[in-house]
Amino acid sequence: MKIIIKNGNILLPNGLKKVHIEIEDGIITKISKNLVKDNSAQVIDAKGKYILPGFIDLHTNGIGGFDLTNGWYDYKKESFSVSKEKYLSGIENSMKEFAKHGTTLVGFTALEAPIEKIKKIFSYIADYKNKSESILKDIFYGIYIEGVFMKDERYKGAHNPKYFFKPSIKLFDELQNAAGGHIKIVNVVPEWGKDAFNLIAYLKKKKILVAAGHTSATGDEYTAAIKNGLQLAIHVLNGPSSSSFKPFDNGGALETLLKSPQMHLEIIPDGYHVDKSYLMDILKRKGIDKCIAISDSMFVTNMKKVNEYIMNGVVGKLSKNGEFLYIADKGNFNALFGSVLTMDKAFENLISWFMQPIEGVWNELHKPLGFADALLNASKMCSQNPASILGLKTTGSIAIGNNADILVTEILNNNTKYKLRINKVLLKGNIIFEN
């Protein structure tokens, strides 16, 4: 079926344009100022609205009561279930929740757990991806292993070091076999040394994206990992990555990833994990094209009945304002426990910050951008850049030949704070959410 989106303000890779979009068989076939009437087409009149590429959430742990590692959360029993029926239902429900917030592609994160449990849930995911008839399964890009190959307890964050394992090609192959080939991103911390470098090189050969986070690596160890294929830094400035102002070992992970042109950075733009002053400094140092907005959202996101929970022996608590999670037994807000951020909120925050003068920490002042430039930068971080690091050429931007992963939105301004209201979400030309 042919779809025409007319009269909208379309965000193209080179900026905001008033043009029309034509879609056939889920693909963008024409972008033009001229509109040819076609009575057989479904027409979406987007006058006054903004048409954006769908968001890509590269790093999320869960949403709407579902956690990829622990399954479906029963708030009445205050416990998780990984029964296959509830697990598969939970995945599908989470895809609906992501869609509501404009996310059309997800890197779903697996935390640490006993290996046999991980293999079991990975087999469920393989069944979902291979056998489900739901179009929503296309939102699930792949599994992102975060917790398995970590090492240093000092940098564990909210992870349980009981289930950290030495990097192993054999172990990875076992997990990938259970997942039916759906593991797409793996965290391998460089401080494991030769074992880490061997696995990183192996993953690169397999065209699997290698990330590093929760790492105590020295600059020298981190540099060696980059030479072997490391490309992505996990939630930068969110605490658990080494840093050193001294000259020994060429600093730590932070200094190295900032200097390396090969490294892309994840950033959680909720205003709590990283202060906006540091965020703007990081963007200036690395350049907008190397920075990727992620949610790092937890299962409690979009749940109204859970304020405290236990996951893998760690107690998490929702803040009084409902905007962030923290580790309850730490007694302060500095130890955060994932987030309740959604990608539409991340996009809102980025637009608002880009359009304000912000004093940096390492820079005196970041001057505000105009609306169109702010919109383009936010879209790069939320859509185009994650598609680029994943090697995906047919999503992440609105262009002829790309999948019609598109958002029809309103952008409202309230005293320098911007609000994104999502009207429609298209996934490969199919309307999967409408408000």
C-alpha positions in Angstrom: 0.0 0.0 0.0 1.2 3.5 -0.8 1.3 6.1 1.9 1.8 9.9 1.4 2.8 12.2 4.2 2.1 15.7 3.1 2.6 19.3 4.3 4.9 18.3 7.1 8.2 19.8 8.3 10.5 17.0 7.4 13.8 16.5 9.1 16.2 15.3 6.4 19.9 14.6 7.0 20.7 18.1 5.7 18.1 19.9 7.7 14.4 20.8 8.1 12.4 21.0 4.8 8.8 21.5 3.9 8.4 18.5 1.5 6.2 15.5 0.9 7.1 11.9 1.5 5.9 8.9 -0.5 6.1 5.3 0.9 5.6 2.1 -0.9 6.0 -1.4 0.5 7.5 0.0 3.7 10.2 2.0 1.8 10.6 5.7 1.2 10.3 6.1 -2.5 10.0 9.8 -3.1 10.8 13.1 -1.2 9.6 16.1 -3.2 8.0 19.6 -3.0 5.6 18.5 -5.7 2.6 16.4 -4.7 0.9 14.2 -7.3 -2.7 13.2 -6.4 -3.1 9.5 -5.9 -6.6 8.3 -4.9 -5.3 4.8 -4.1 -2.8 6.1 -1.5 -3.4 6.6 2.2 -2.7 10.2 2.9 -1.4 11.6 6.2 -1.8 15.4 6.4 1.0 16.5 8.7 0.4 20.3 8.4 2.1 22.0 11.3 3.8 18.8 12.4 7.4 17.6 12.4 8.3 14.4 10.7 11.4 12.7 12.3 13.2 9.5 11.8 12.3 6.8 14.4 14.5 6.7 17.5 17.0 4.0 18.0 17.6 3.1 21.6 21.0 1.3 21.5 21.0 0.4 25.2 17.9 -0.4 27.3 17.4 -3.0 30.1 13.6 -3.0 30.0 10.3 -1.1 30.2 6.7 -1.5 31.2 7.3 -4.3 33.7 9.6 -6.4 31.5 13.4 -6.9 32.1 15.3 -8.8 29.4 17.4 -10.7 32.0 14.8 -11.3 34.7 11.6 -11.5 32.8 8.1 -10.3 33.7 7.7 -8.5 37.0 4.6 -9.3 39.1 4.2 -6.2 41.3 1.8 -8.0 43.6 4.2 -10.8 44.4 7.2 -8.4 44.1 9.1 -11.0 42.0 10.1 -11.8 38.4 9.0 -14.7 36.3 11.0 -16.3 33.4 8.3 -18.8 32.4 8.4 -18.9 28.6 4.8 -17.8 28.2 5.1 -14.8 30.5 8.6 -14.0 29.0 7.4 -13.9 25.4 4.3 -11.9 26.4 6.6 -9.5 28.2 8.8 -9.0 25.2 5.8 -8.2 23.0 4.4 -5.8 25.6 7.8 -4.0 25.9 7.9 -3.5 22.1 4.5 -1.7 22.4 5.8 0.5 25.2 8.9 1.4 23.2 6.7 2.3 20.2 4.6 4.7 22.3 7.7 6.7 22.8 8.9 6.8 19.2 11.5 4.0 19.4 11.6 1.9 16.3 14.7 -0.1 17.0 16.2 -1.4 20.3 19.4 -2.9 21.5 18.1 -4.9 24.5 20.6 -5.3 27.3 21.3 -8.5 29.1 22.6 -8.1 32.7 24.7 -10.5 34.7 23.1 -13.8 35.8 23.9 -17.6 36.0 25.0 -18.8 32.5 22.2 -21.4 32.3 19.6 -18.7 33.0 21.1 -16.5 30.3 21.1 -19.3 27.8 17.4 -20.1 28.6 16.2 -16.5 28.1 18.4 -16.2 25.0 16.6 -19.2 23.5 13.2 -17.5 24.3 14.4 -14.4 22.4 15.5 -16.6 19.4 12.0 -18.0 19.4 10.4 -14.5 19.5 12.6 -13.2 16.6 12.3 -16.3 14.5 8.7 -17.4 15.1 6.6 -14.5 16.1 4.2 -13.1 13.5 4.0 -9.7 15.2 5.5 -6.8 13.2 6.7 -5.4 16.5 9.5 -8.0 16.7 11.3 -5.8 14.1 11.8 -3.2 16.8 14.0 -5.7 18.6 17.3 -5.3 16.8 19.3 -7.6 19.0 20.8 -8.6 22.3 23.4 -6.4 24.0 25.4 -8.3 26.6 26.5 -5.9 29.3 27.1 -7.8 32.5 28.7 -11.1 31.6 32.3 -10.1 30.8 32.9 -7.5 33.5 35.6 -7.8 36.1 36.3 -5.2 38.8 33.9 -5.1 41.7 34.8 -1.4 42.3 33.2 -0.5 39.0 30.2 -2.8 39.2 27.6 -0.1 39.6 24.3 -1.9 40.2 25.6 -5.2 38.8 26.3 -8.3 40.8 29.9 -9.4 40.5 29.0 -12.9 41.5 28.1 -13.5 37.9 31.1 -11.8 36.2 33.0 -14.2 33.9 36.4 -14.1 32.2 36.1 -13.3 28.5 36.0 -16.5 26.5 35.3 -17.2 22.8 33.9 -20.6 23.8 31.5 -19.1 26.3 30.4 -16.4 23.8 29.8 -19.1 21.1 27.6 -21.0 23.6 25.6 -17.9 24.3 25.3 -16.9 20.6 24.2 -20.5 19.8 21.4 -20.3 22.4 20.4 -16.8 21.0 20.2 -18.1 17.5 22.7 -15.5 16.3 20.8 -12.5 17.8 23.7 -11.2 20.0 24.7 -7.9 18.3 26.7 -5.9 20.9 29.0 -7.2 23.7 30.6 -5.4 26.6 34.2 -6.7 27.1 36.2 -4.8 29.7 39.9 -4.4 28.7 41.4 -5.0 32.1 41.1 -8.8 31.5 44.1 -8.3 29.3 44.9 -11.0 26.6 41.6 -12.8 27.2 39.7 -9.6 26.5 41.7 -8.7 23.5 41.3 -12.2 21.9 37.5 -12.0 22.4 37.3 -8.4 21.1 39.2 -9.4 17.9 37.0 -12.5 17.4 33.8 -10.4 17.8 35.1 -7.8 15.3 35.7 -10.6 12.8 32.1 -11.7 13.4 30.9 -8.1 12.8 29.6 -7.8 16.3 29.9 -4.4 17.9 32.3 -4.3 20.9 31.6 -2.0 23.8 33.4 -1.3 27.1 31.9 0.1 30.3 32.0 -0.5 34.1 35.8 -0.7 33.5 38.9 -0.1 35.5 41.1 -0.3 32.5 44.2 1.9 32.3 44.8 4.1 29.2 47.2 1.5 27.9 44.8 -1.4 28.3 42.0 0.6 26.7 44.2 1.6 23.8 45.0 -2.1 23.2 41.3 -2.9 23.2 40.7 -0.2 20.6 43.4 -1.6 18.4 41.7 -5.0 18.5 38.3 -3.7 17.6 36.6 -1.8 20.6 34.4 1.0 19.2 31.7 2.0 21.8 32.0 3.4 25.3 29.1 2.5 27.6 27.2 5.4 29.3 30.1 7.8 29.5 30.6 9.9 32.7 28.1 7.7 34.5 30.5 6.8 37.2 32.0 3.3 36.6 34.8 4.0 34.1 38.4 4.7 35.1 40.0 8.1 35.0 43.3 9.5 36.0 44.8 13.0 35.7 48.3 11.6 36.2 50.7 10.5 33.4 51.1 6.9 34.4 49.7 4.2 32.0 48.4 7.1 29.8 45.5 7.8 32.1 42.4 5.7 32.3 39.4 4.8 30.1 37.9 8.2 30.1 41.0 10.0 28.8 41.5 7.4 26.1 38.0 7.3 24.8 37.9 11.1 24.6 41.2 11.2 22.6 40.4 8.2 20.3 38.8 9.1 16.9 37.6 5.5 16.7 35.4 5.6 19.8 31.7 6.4 19.9 30.1 7.3 23.2 26.8 6.4 24.8 25.3 9.2 26.9 22.1 9.1 29.1 20.5 12.5 28.7 18.1 12.4 31.6 19.8 15.3 33.4 20.6 13.0 36.4 23.2 10.5 35.2 25.3 13.3 33.6 25.0 17.0 34.4 24.2 18.9 31.2 27.4 21.0 31.6 29.5 17.9 31.3 27.3 16.6 28.5 27.8 19.7 26.4 31.6 19.6 27.1 31.7 16.0 25.9 29.8 16.8 22.7 32.2 19.6 21.9 35.2 17.4 22.5 34.0 14.4 20.5 31.8 16.1 18.0 28.1 15.4 17.6 28.6 12.5 15.1 30.4 10.4 17.7 27.8 10.7 20.5 24.7 8.5 20.9 21.8 9.1 23.2 20.6 6.0 25.1 17.9 5.5 27.7 19.5 2.7 29.9 15.9 2.3 31.0 14.8 -0.3 33.6 11.6 -2.4 33.8 10.0 0.1 36.2 9.8 2.7 33.3 6.1 3.4 32.6 5.1 1.4 35.7 3.0 3.4 38.3 2.8 0.8 41.0 6.5 0.0 41.8 8.6 2.4 43.9 11.1 -0.1 45.3 12.3 -3.5 44.0 15.1 -6.0 44.3 17.1 -7.2 41.2 20.0 -9.7 41.5 20.2 -9.0 45.2 20.5 -5.2 44.7 17.7 -2.9 46.1 16.5 -0.2 43.7 14.3 2.8 44.5 12.4 5.4 42.5 13.1 9.0 43.4 10.3 11.1 44.9 9.9 13.1 41.7 9.7 9.8 39.7 12.5 10.8 37.3 15.4 8.6 38.4 16.4 5.3 40.1 19.0 4.8 42.7 20.6 2.0 44.8 18.6 2.2 48.0 21.2 0.7 50.4 23.9 3.3 49.4 22.0 6.0 51.3 22.5 8.7 48.6 21.5 9.6 45.1 25.0 9.3 43.5 24.7 5.5 42.9 22.1 5.3 40.2 20.4 2.1 39.1 19.6 2.4 35.4 17.0 5.0 34.5 13.3 5.6 33.7 14.2 7.7 30.6 12.4 7.2 27.3 13.7 8.3 24.0 11.1 11.0 23.4 12.1 12.5 26.7 15.8 12.2 25.8 15.0 14.1 22.5 13.1 16.8 24.4 15.9 17.3 26.8 18.5 17.6 24.1 16.5 20.2 22.1 16.0 22.2 25.2 19.7 22.1 26.2 21.0 22.8 22.7 18.8 26.0 22.6 20.1 27.4 25.9 23.4 29.0 26.8 25.1 26.5 29.1 28.2 27.0 31.2 30.5 24.1 30.8 33.0 22.6 33.2 36.0 22.5 30.9 34.5 25.2 28.6 33.4 28.6 29.6 30.1 28.8 27.7 28.2 26.7 25.1 26.3 29.1 22.9 22.7 28.3 22.0 21.7 26.9 18.6 18.8 27.8 16.5 15.8 25.5 16.5 16.5 23.8 13.2 20.1 23.0 14.2 19.1 21.9 17.6 16.6 19.5 16.1 19.2 18.1 13.7 21.7 17.5 16.4 19.2 15.8 18.7 18.1 13.6 15.8 21.6 12.6 15.0 22.1 11.5 18.6 18.8 9.7 18.9 18.6 8.1 15.4 21.3 8.7 12.8 24.4 8.0 15.0 23.2 4.7 16.5 22.3 3.5 13.1 25.7 4.4 11.9 27.6 2.6 14.7 25.5 -0.5 14.1 26.3 -0.4 10.4 22.6 0.0 9.4 22.2 1.9 6.1 18.4 1.8 5.7 17.2 3.4 8.9 18.1 6.2 11.2 17.3 9.0 8.7 14.6 10.0 6.3 16.0 9.3 2.8 14.9 7.7 -0.4 15.5 4.0 -0.3 15.4 3.8 3.5 12.8 2.0 5.6 9.9 4.2 6.5 10.7 4.2 10.2 9.1 7.6 10.8 7.5 9.7 13.6 4.7 12.2 13.0 5.1 14.6 15.9 4.2 18.0 17.4 7.0 20.0 19.1 5.7 22.5 21.7 7.7 25.2 23.4 7.0 26.2 26.9 9.5 28.8 28.2 12.6 27.2 26.7 11.5 23.7 27.6 10.4 21.7 24.6 7.8 19.0 24.6 7.6 16.3 22.0 4.1 14.9 21.3 4.0 11.8 19.2 1.0 11.4 16.9 2.0 8.4 14.8 4.8 5.9 14.7 5.5 4.1 11.4 7.7 1.0 11.3 8.6 0.0 7.8 5.5 1.9 6.6 3.1 0.3 9.1 1.4 2.5 11.7 2.3 0.8 15.0 1.2 3.6 17.3 -1.4 6.3 16.9 -2.3 9.0 19.5 
